[in-house]
């Protein structure tokens, strides 16, 4: 395992990142389950599968699903589903207005954003087993309609801050491997006592996160239109294993801050 300085534009500070080694495929966790109403549907992308001398195209479609929060607001979350699971509905748009439950994992890819002149992490839900149409929109409770379980390595140094109102926040980025030697770098937001725990994490630490997958819309002075980002809002953060490169480092007791705040 190695630590490298990430290449950044000259106007930004250089920050240290943790590189997930290709040869080390760990048993990590990346699971999500959501339930809500489909509000839009459209084509996403295609993948060509080669079987000997033949090729087969598989199409994928993106669905936006509105998932209610307890605060009477909702998160509109992007979900990608293969055409293989859409035979019973005719057109993908036929799912609009229906309440569905989706189980899958959180996936990410980087793409250049001209509005900010940076490569940004794009986040979505991939549903490898399709979806289930709910008989009633209240069949899945709000407590269970958006559940995320992650285990991964910290790949960027935690960023801790306190708002003007005294709210404590720590931003994390963790990487979770999946099949075919691929991994996803997932943004996490920790609050209150969890923020105080997460700020002590080191690069390469193995951590577990329970939370909700949420959307957030913002607009800066450099942007022509609002932008929506997706992140995991943590409700429980745990250190599973210190980074091999930092096991001998002195660090605060990881749960001391949580106990003091209880």
N, C-alpha and C positions, 0 to 999 in steps of 0.2 A: 504494500500500500504506500502511496506517495502523496505528498502535499506539493502543489504547484501554485504559482501566482497566475491568476486568470488574466488574460489579455483584455484590456479595456481601452476605450478611447482616451486620448491624452487629457481630456478635461475631467475624467473621472479618477477617483482613487483606486489604486490597485488593491484587490482583496485576495486573500488566500482561499483556495478551494480544495476540496478533497476529491481525488480521482478514484472512482470505483474501478478496481482492476478487472480486466477481462477474464483472468484465469480463476477468479474467485466468485462462484455462483452460490450465494447463500440462500437458505430457506427463509425468505422474507415474506411479509404479509402485505397484500394490497387488495382490500375487499370493500365494496360499497353496495348498499341497497337503498333505492329511493322509490317513492310512490307519489304520483301526482297526475295532473291532466296534461295531455299533449296539446301544445298551443301552435306548433308549426312543424312542418316536415319538408325535407328537400334532399336532393342528391348530394352526397359527400365526396366519394372518390371510388375508384375501381382498383382491383388487384388482379394481376394475371397469374394464374397457377399453371405450371408446366408439368404434364404427366407424359414422360417419354417424348414422343414427337408431337403430342397434341397440347394445346393451350386452352384454358377456360377462364373467362372473365367473371369475377365476382364483384358485384356492385354493393356499395355500402351507402346507407342513408342516415342523415342527421336529423334527429328529432329534438325539439326544445320542450322540456317538461317542466311545468310550474309546480314546485313543491312548497306547500304551505309551511310557514313558521308559526310558532306559538304567539308571536307578536302581531298576528293578523296581516303580515306581509308575506311575500313568497320569493323563492329563488327560482329563476328560470335557468335550467341546467341543460347543457348539450349532451346528447346521448347518440352514439353511433351504433347502428344495428345492420347486420348483413341482410341482403335480399332473401336469403334462405329462410328467414323467419317471417316473411311477409306474404307468403302464398295465400294465406287465409283472409287477407284484408283487401285484396285487389291492389289499389294504388296506395302508396305510403300516406298520402294526404287523407285517406279514409280513417286514419287513426286520430286525426285532429278532433278534440273534444272528448275523447275517451280517457278514462282513468286507467293507468297502467302501473305495474310494479316491475322494476328492472334491477337485476343483480349483475354485478360485473366488477371492473377495476378502473382505477383512475389512470389515464395515460396522458403523456405530454409530448410536445414537439416544439422546436424553436423555429421562429419565422421572423423575418425582418419587418419592422414596423416603421414606415416612412414618417409617421406623425411624430415619433419620438427619436428617430434615427438610431434605433437600437434593435438588437435581436431579443425578442420577448418570448417567454414560455407560454405556449397555448395549452390549455388544459381541457380535457373532456372525459366523459364516461364511455368506456367500451363495454358493450353487452354481448359476450360470446355465446350466451344461451338464450338470446332473444328477450321476450317480455311476457308478462301475464296481464291480461285484461281483468280489471277488478269489477266485481258485480256492483259495488257501491263505492263512491268517492271517499267514504269514511271507513272503509274496510280496514285500512292500515292507519293506526293512530299517529298523531303528530310526533309522539315520542319515538315512534319506530319508522317514520316515513323517510328518514335521511340519516343513515348510519354508516360511518366510515371506520375501518380498522386498518392501520398501517404499521409496518415495522420496516425501518430502513436506516441508512447511515446519513449522518449530518454532513452535507457537502459544501455548505457555506457557513461562515461564522455567524452566529446568532446576532440579530440586531435588536437591542433592548431600548425602549424609550418610555417616557411617561407623558401623557397628554396634559393639556392645561387644566383639565378637570381632575387630574390625579389618577387616571386609569393607566394601568401597567400593561404594556404590549411587548411581545417578543416575536419577531419574524424569523421563521426557520425555512430551510430548504433541505429536504431529505431525498435520497435516491433509493428506489426499491427495484430490484432486479425482477425480470420475468423471463419467460421462455425465449429461446433462440438468442441468448446472450444480449438481450436488450434490457434497458432500464428506463425508468421514468423519474424525472426530477420534479418533486411535488412541493408547492408552496404551502406553508402552514402558518397560521396566526394563533398565538397563545395569549391568554388573558389572565390578569390577576395573579393568584398564586402559581398557576402553571407558567406564566411569563417569568416569574422569579426563578422557577426551577430551570426552565429552558435556556435562560440567559447564561447558565453555567456549562452548557453542553460544549464539547470540543469537536473539532473537525474529525470525522471518522467514527464518532460515538454511534453505537447501535441504540436506537430509541424506538419506543412504541407510542402510537398516537391513536386515541379514540376521538371522534368528533363528527361534524357535519360538513358536507360539501356545499359551499355557498357562493353566491354571485355578488359582485360589488361594482357599481358604476361610478365613474368619476370623469372629470374633465379638467385639464390643466390649461394654462395660458398658451401653450404651444400646440394645442390640439384644436382642430376645426370642429370636431364632434365628440360627444361622450364615448368613453371606452368601457367595456365590461370585462372585468377580470374574475377568475374563479380560483378559489383557495379553500383549504380545509380549516375550519374554525375548530380548534382543539378544545375538548372538554376534559381530557385526561392525558397527561404526558408522563412517560416513565423512561428512565435510563435503564437499558437492558445490559449493556456491556460497554466498558470504556474502549476507546480507540486503542489498538495495539501500539500506536506511536505515542500515546499519552498516558499509558497506564501508570507510569511512575511520576506523573505530574502531580503537584499539590493542587487540590481543588476543594471548594467548599462542599460540605455534606449536601448531597443533591436534594434531599427532602427537608432540609432544615428550614428553608424559607417557607415551604408549604405548611410545616407544623407551626411556625410562629404566626402564620396568618389565620390558622384555623380558630 
